[in-house]
Amino acid sequence: MRNFKIAEPQTIDQVTSLLSENKEKYYLLAGGTDLLGEIKDEIIEPEVVVDLKSIPNLSYIKKERGGVRIGALTTLTELTEDPVIKQDYPGLHEAALSISTPQLRNVGTVGGNLCQRPRCWYYRDPQVICRKKGGSRCFATRGKNKYHAIFGGGICHIVYPSDLAPALISLDAEISISTSRGDKNLSLADFFTLPRANVRKENILNPGEVVREIKIPLAKTGEKSTYKKLKERETWDFALVSAAVKGTISGGIFKDIKIVLGGVAPVPWRLEKAEKSIRGKKTTENLLRQAAREALKDASPMTENGYKKELAEAVIYRAAMSLV
């Protein structure tokens, strides 16, 4: 690990100014659980690490008339312990609780979790120059691809590792991004980008931009949510496949439903085809399994990850049935 300097800005404006003027070698530090791993693995070599924790008032969970606002530096522990999140957004609560260990949740942040880099072993190997690091090929295509994408891969088969993102997208969350020209707001679903847009990035953040806040609409009457995660180890682990499901249910019928998968694609993967098949019909085991099976026909598994289709069908079924 090479030496680097620490910057401690006191405002978001100072952060955006620093990043705009220094487009390379300046990296943001929130909780640091992912950034320090990349530094130790020699994936990045920062000249300056910009410590966001020096900025006051970026950690909060506030319920207002239009919904709930969550500051980017809110820790995962704060998210799991907040009574509003527990009661109104159980799917988000479950997703936060599924992340890592209590010790890491104490330091990991909402913004950091949404902006974390992929866990692909080729990307994380300092000796391998894959396409995401400026090389000419994705080694997972013909290599070891047990944990890789079955949707949306193409030129790069990473899977997006965040547990919060599928849950938040299922809840119609928006993200607020601070720039040198002011804040911009957009749907969280539009924050993430596939490799074909820019293989070096996983989101739309440009130099000089930083995540400031997440906004969730107020939960509607009769609305329920859940997050189910299948992993290789019973202790903490990243998802092999996960499903965030939100729905408004009446008489055993989903009047509205949203399904977002994790662990299967370079971005949180919404299954609109399955939603359409389930919406407005009496919920049965056969309906849910058939809807999931049809939606998963679009998957393109590789040599070692075809099992993810079966896991996805199972986790969709479990998640949806738990809400009925």
C-alpha positions in Angstrom: 0.0 0.0 0.0 1.4 3.4 -1.0 1.1 6.4 1.3 -1.8 8.9 0.6 -3.1 12.1 2.1 -6.4 12.6 3.9 -8.6 15.5 3.2 -11.3 16.5 5.7 -13.8 18.9 4.0 -16.4 20.5 6.2 -19.1 20.9 3.5 -20.5 19.1 0.5 -19.5 22.0 -1.6 -15.9 21.5 -0.6 -16.1 17.9 -1.6 -17.5 18.6 -5.1 -14.9 21.3 -5.6 -12.1 18.9 -4.6 -13.3 16.1 -6.9 -14.0 18.5 -9.8 -10.5 19.9 -9.7 -8.8 16.5 -9.2 -10.6 14.0 -11.5 -8.2 11.2 -10.8 -6.5 9.8 -7.7 -9.0 11.4 -5.3 -11.3 8.9 -3.7 -14.2 9.2 -1.3 -14.2 7.6 2.2 -17.4 7.0 4.0 -17.3 3.9 6.2 -14.2 2.6 4.3 -15.1 -1.1 4.4 -14.9 -1.3 0.6 -12.4 1.5 -0.2 -9.7 0.2 2.1 -10.1 -3.3 0.6 -9.5 -1.9 -2.9 -6.4 0.0 -1.7 -5.0 -3.1 0.1 -5.6 -5.2 -3.0 -3.8 -2.6 -5.1 -6.8 -2.1 -7.3 -6.6 1.7 -6.7 -3.7 3.9 -5.6 -5.2 7.1 -4.2 -3.2 10.3 -3.8 -5.8 11.8 -1.6 -8.7 10.1 0.4 -11.5 12.5 1.0 -13.1 11.7 4.4 -16.8 12.4 4.3 -17.2 11.7 8.0 -15.8 15.2 8.7 -18.9 16.7 7.2 -21.7 17.3 9.8 -25.4 16.5 9.3 -25.1 13.8 6.7 -26.3 11.0 9.0 -30.1 11.1 9.6 -33.4 9.3 9.1 -36.3 11.8 8.9 -40.0 11.0 8.3 -41.8 13.9 6.7 -45.1 14.6 4.9 -43.8 13.2 1.6 -41.8 10.3 2.8 -38.6 9.4 4.6 -35.2 11.0 3.9 -32.0 9.0 4.7 -28.6 10.8 4.8 -25.8 9.2 2.8 -23.6 8.8 6.0 -26.4 7.0 7.9 -24.8 3.8 9.2 -26.3 0.4 8.4 -26.8 -0.1 12.2 -28.8 3.1 12.4 -31.0 1.8 9.5 -31.6 -1.5 11.2 -32.6 0.1 14.5 -34.8 2.9 13.3 -38.5 2.3 14.3 -39.9 4.0 11.2 -37.9 1.7 8.9 -38.8 -1.4 10.9 -42.6 -0.6 10.8 -43.1 1.0 7.4 -40.4 -0.6 5.3 -39.7 -4.1 6.6 -38.0 -5.1 3.4 -35.4 -2.4 3.8 -35.0 -3.4 7.4 -34.4 -7.0 6.4 -31.9 -6.0 3.7 -29.9 -3.8 6.1 -29.8 -6.5 8.7 -28.6 -9.1 6.2 -25.4 -7.1 5.5 -22.1 -8.3 6.9 -21.5 -8.4 10.6 -22.6 -6.0 13.5 -19.1 -4.6 13.6 -19.1 -3.7 9.9 -22.7 -2.4 10.0 -21.6 0.0 12.7 -19.2 1.7 10.3 -20.7 0.9 6.8 -23.0 3.6 5.4 -26.0 3.8 3.2 -24.2 5.8 0.5 -21.2 3.6 0.7 -23.3 0.4 0.3 -24.9 1.8 -2.8 -21.6 2.9 -4.4 -19.5 -0.2 -3.5 -17.4 -1.9 -6.2 -18.0 -5.4 -7.5 -16.7 -8.5 -5.7 -15.7 -10.4 -8.9 -12.5 -12.3 -8.1 -10.9 -11.3 -11.4 -11.5 -7.6 -10.7 -10.2 -8.0 -7.1 -7.0 -9.8 -8.2 -4.2 -7.3 -8.6 -2.5 -9.6 -11.0 -5.4 -9.7 -13.4 -6.2 -6.8 -15.8 -9.8 -7.5 -16.7 -12.0 -5.4 -18.9 -13.3 -3.4 -15.9 -9.7 -2.4 -15.1 -8.8 -1.4 -18.6 -8.0 -4.8 -20.1 -9.5 -6.3 -23.3 -11.5 -9.3 -21.9 -13.8 -10.5 -19.2 -12.1 -13.6 -17.8 -15.3 -14.9 -16.3 -16.7 -15.7 -19.8 -14.5 -18.7 -20.2 -13.2 -18.9 -16.6 -14.6 -19.5 -13.1 -18.0 -17.9 -13.2 -19.9 -19.6 -10.3 -20.9 -16.2 -8.8 -21.3 -14.2 -11.9 -24.2 -12.6 -13.8 -27.0 -14.4 -15.6 -28.6 -11.2 -16.8 -27.1 -8.1 -18.4 -23.5 -9.2 -18.6 -22.3 -9.2 -22.1 -18.9 -7.6 -22.1 -18.5 -7.8 -18.3 -20.2 -10.4 -16.0 -19.9 -8.8 -12.6 -22.9 -8.9 -10.2 -23.8 -5.8 -8.2 -23.2 -6.6 -4.5 -25.5 -4.2 -2.6 -28.4 -5.6 -0.5 -29.9 -2.1 0.1 -30.3 -1.3 -3.6 -32.8 -4.0 -4.6 -34.9 -3.2 -1.5 -34.8 0.6 -2.1 -35.6 0.3 -5.8 -38.6 -1.9 -4.9 -39.8 0.9 -2.6 -39.5 3.5 -5.5 -36.6 5.3 -3.8 -35.0 8.4 -5.3 -31.4 9.5 -4.9 -30.1 13.0 -4.4 -26.6 13.7 -5.8 -24.7 16.9 -5.0 -22.7 18.5 -7.9 -20.7 21.7 -8.3 -23.8 23.1 -10.0 -26.3 22.1 -7.3 -28.2 18.9 -6.4 -29.9 16.6 -8.9 -32.5 14.0 -8.1 -33.5 10.9 -10.0 -34.9 7.5 -9.5 -32.5 5.1 -7.8 -33.2 2.6 -10.5 -31.6 5.0 -13.0 -28.5 5.5 -10.9 -27.0 2.2 -11.9 -25.6 1.4 -15.3 -24.9 -1.7 -17.3 -21.3 -2.5 -18.5 -22.3 -1.7 -22.1 -22.8 1.9 -21.1 -19.4 2.2 -19.4 -17.6 -0.9 -18.4 -15.4 0.9 -16.0 -18.3 2.2 -13.9 -21.4 0.8 -12.1 -23.3 4.1 -11.7 -23.8 7.5 -13.3 -21.7 9.5 -10.8 -19.3 11.9 -12.6 -16.2 13.5 -11.2 -17.3 16.2 -8.8 -20.5 14.4 -7.8 -21.3 12.7 -4.5 -24.4 10.9 -3.1 -26.1 13.1 -0.5 -29.5 11.5 0.3 -32.0 8.8 -0.3 -35.8 9.5 -0.4 -38.5 6.9 0.0 -42.2 7.6 -0.6 -44.6 7.1 2.3 -45.8 3.5 2.5 -49.4 3.2 1.2 -52.2 1.6 3.1 -52.0 -2.2 2.7 -48.5 -2.1 1.2 -46.1 -4.7 2.4 -42.4 -5.4 1.6 -39.8 -8.0 2.2 -36.2 -9.0 1.3 -35.1 -12.6 1.0 -31.5 -13.5 0.5 -29.9 -16.8 -0.3 -26.2 -17.1 0.4 -23.5 -19.8 0.5 -22.7 -19.4 4.2 -25.0 -19.2 7.2 -22.8 -16.5 8.6 -22.5 -13.2 6.8 -22.0 -13.3 3.0 -22.9 -11.6 -0.2 -26.1 -12.8 -1.9 -26.0 -15.7 -4.4 -29.5 -14.5 -5.3 -31.8 -12.2 -3.4 -35.3 -10.8 -4.0 -36.9 -7.6 -2.8 -40.7 -7.7 -3.2 -43.1 -4.9 -2.5 -46.8 -5.2 -3.0 -50.3 -3.9 -2.2 -52.4 -6.9 -1.4 -56.2 -7.4 -1.0 -58.0 -10.7 -0.7 -55.0 -12.7 -1.6 -54.5 -10.7 -4.8 -51.5 -8.4 -5.6 -53.1 -5.2 -6.7 -49.6 -3.9 -7.3 -46.2 -5.7 -7.1 -42.6 -4.9 -7.7 -39.8 -7.6 -7.8 -36.1 -6.7 -7.9 -33.4 -9.3 -7.8 -29.9 -9.0 -6.4 -26.9 -11.2 -7.2 -27.9 -12.0 -10.7 -26.8 -8.9 -12.8 -24.4 -6.0 -12.9 -27.3 -3.8 -11.7 -30.3 -4.5 -9.4 -32.5 -6.5 -11.8 -36.2 -5.8 -12.0 -38.6 -8.6 -13.2 -41.4 -6.6 -14.9 -42.5 -9.6 -16.8 -43.1 -11.6 -13.6 -44.9 -8.6 -12.0 -47.3 -8.4 -15.0 -48.0 -12.1 -14.7 -48.8 -11.9 -11.0 -50.6 -8.5 -10.8 -54.4 -8.7 -10.4 -54.6 -12.5 -10.1 -55.3 -14.8 -7.2 -52.0 -15.6 -5.6 -51.2 -19.3 -5.7 -48.0 -21.3 -5.6 -48.4 -22.3 -9.3 -48.9 -18.7 -10.3 -45.8 -17.4 -8.6 -43.6 -20.2 -9.8 -44.8 -20.0 -13.3 -44.4 -16.2 -13.4 -40.8 -16.5 -12.1 -40.0 -19.3 -14.5 -41.2 -17.4 -17.5 -39.3 -14.3 -16.5 -36.1 -16.3 -15.9 -36.2 -17.6 -19.5 -34.5 -14.4 -20.4 -31.4 -15.4 -18.3 -28.1 -16.3 -20.0 -26.2 -18.4 -17.5 -22.6 -19.5 -18.2 -20.9 -22.8 -17.5 -21.0 -22.7 -13.7 -23.8 -20.4 -12.6 -27.0 -22.0 -14.1 -28.1 -22.9 -10.6 -28.9 -19.2 -10.1 -32.1 -19.6 -12.2 -33.4 -22.2 -9.7 -32.4 -20.1 -6.7 -34.1 -17.1 -8.2 -37.4 -19.0 -8.8 -37.2 -20.2 -5.2 -36.4 -16.8 -3.6 -39.1 -15.0 -5.6 -41.7 -17.6 -4.5 -40.6 -17.3 -0.8 -40.6 -13.5 -0.9 -44.0 -13.1 -2.6 -45.8 -15.8 -0.5 -44.5 -14.3 2.7 -46.5 -11.1 1.9 -49.8 -12.9 1.2 
